[in-house]
Amino acid sequence: MSDDQSGTVFNVDLSDDQSGTVFNDDLSDDQSGTVFNDDFVTELLAVVITAGETDAEKLRRYELSAETNKIKYKVLDIQQPWRHYDVVVYTEGGYKVNVLKENLEEYAMKENLVILITDSPDSVILDSSREILKRFKRFDARIVFATDNSCWPKNQIKSQYPSVGTFDNRYLSAGAFIGYAKDIFNMVNHRTINDMESDQLYYSEIFVNNELRGKFLRIADYLTGAWTSSRGCLSCAKNRINLNNFEEDAYPNVQLSVFIDEPTPFITEAMELIGDLDYPKSKMNLFVYVHDEFHYKDVEIFISNVGSEYNSMTIVNHEDKMSVSQARNWALLMCKQRKCDYYFAIEGHVHLTDPRTLKDLIEHNRTVIAPLLVRHNEIWSNFWGALSNDGYYERSDDYIDIVEYVKKGLWNVPHITSAYLINGSCIDQLQDVYVGEIELSYEMNFAKNLRNKPCNDVVRFPVFTELFCDHLVEEMENSGKWSAGKNKDDRISGGYENVPTVDIHMNQIGFEDVWLQFIRLYARPLQRKVFIGYKGGGGTRFVRQNCSVTDVKKGWMLMHPGRLTHYHEGLEVTSGTRYIAVSFVDP
């Protein structure tokens, strides 16, 4: 899952063998998307706007940096002395937009070209075109602008900018931007602009206008599927797998989990549709949860008809006294124990009218993916496009277009429910995912736990057996030479401990050489592999982490950078005794 989003809503409708699942009988078969190839972009051109002799020395540095990194570049000399007025008072920049209009026309139809534009040569290029293009693609945007911490020259539009993180710049800067040649050409030709107008305002007004932003920039907050209005879903064909290339015996193992939480109309029809899924039942383990006795007879009929065709069956009924959250967590646990390849969850009120639903979701090869489900003739669906400040539903700008199939693609969203597929590779991380601080709402907890990010640059490795851990604790307890947990510590040169803990040093029990050997043979190579080139300070700002790691398993190592970037503290031990072994490894 990307960034802080919980899942991917899938409503693509692609032609031929790229077909997707669309739950709308009114859709025709000829609505198709566009296949996107990662190798589509093959060329980068750097364009710099300069003011003749005034910028001569800067330009030489810029050209040297481009040549060093083997990047093609083009210099647009304005020919006439640039009006060097106070940038805070005078905002003219329209002339630069007009210069771009004249000089970019020759590239307007080059769809495989990306252009990097800076409006003066007081910058240098520090990496190859391959690396720049790779980073640009990560944005999944047509055009990406640099940012600024002030909104000028028209402060009144600042409220129209989307919110950003505490330490991020919120406003657009016209000083540098990168994008596809055709899109940049269309953007600078959006309207006529006087030489004395502000280029900063010209681009800013495009960005804060939802319609224009969608046309030129494609930076809606919750869309990451490389979707454009002219070309549709550009990422829907990325990283796909084709089940047609597999024999049925080699199909992925799927745990099909059906949850009937309450009395539901048309449950018999819903179960029949589940039984009609175009997927070999021999590769599916069936799990059915029936909370109320009322529907148990319907499940029995379903089981008697097709139950024997499944690889295995587990039925949890009202007599098992299991809550809806417990049932879902147990289903995930069973998936883990069976080492399933996929976990497919369906709620009783869902009618999967397309038998290919499961196959389509698997073939899109995402970590968490859901089909778009919509109530007939309503805009109610199984996803939220955005969240309010208190973490509940908020309608996103494109929500209506998505549920009405005006826009079809893969959408990164903060909340999904009712039906979804989870890749088995992440099941181990999702135990108790339905439990949380939101009482009586397993689906809210599920989405929130999926959205929660792990601590950046904090990794875990299994390094010791549990038996070794027990023996090490016994040695320490047998020694009993625990420190007082005070700042005064005679074991340390100088006698002062700035972070006092109750501990025993390895050299106190004659274990230092053995421990250092472990660090050299195991911890050090891992540290060098994970944090190669990691550094802080200088021109880089690392934001302090705002997260806790509380579930490190016995015998596992937690590895993270030092206090410069990852200042940390120990959480209170509320019961029992917690033993940890600590080492500091210099890079």
Summary of the structure (lengths in Angstrom):
residues: 587
radius of gyration: 29.2
end to end distance: 30.2
largest distance: 86.8
contacts: 1619
relative contact order: 0.11
helix: 34%
strand: 18%
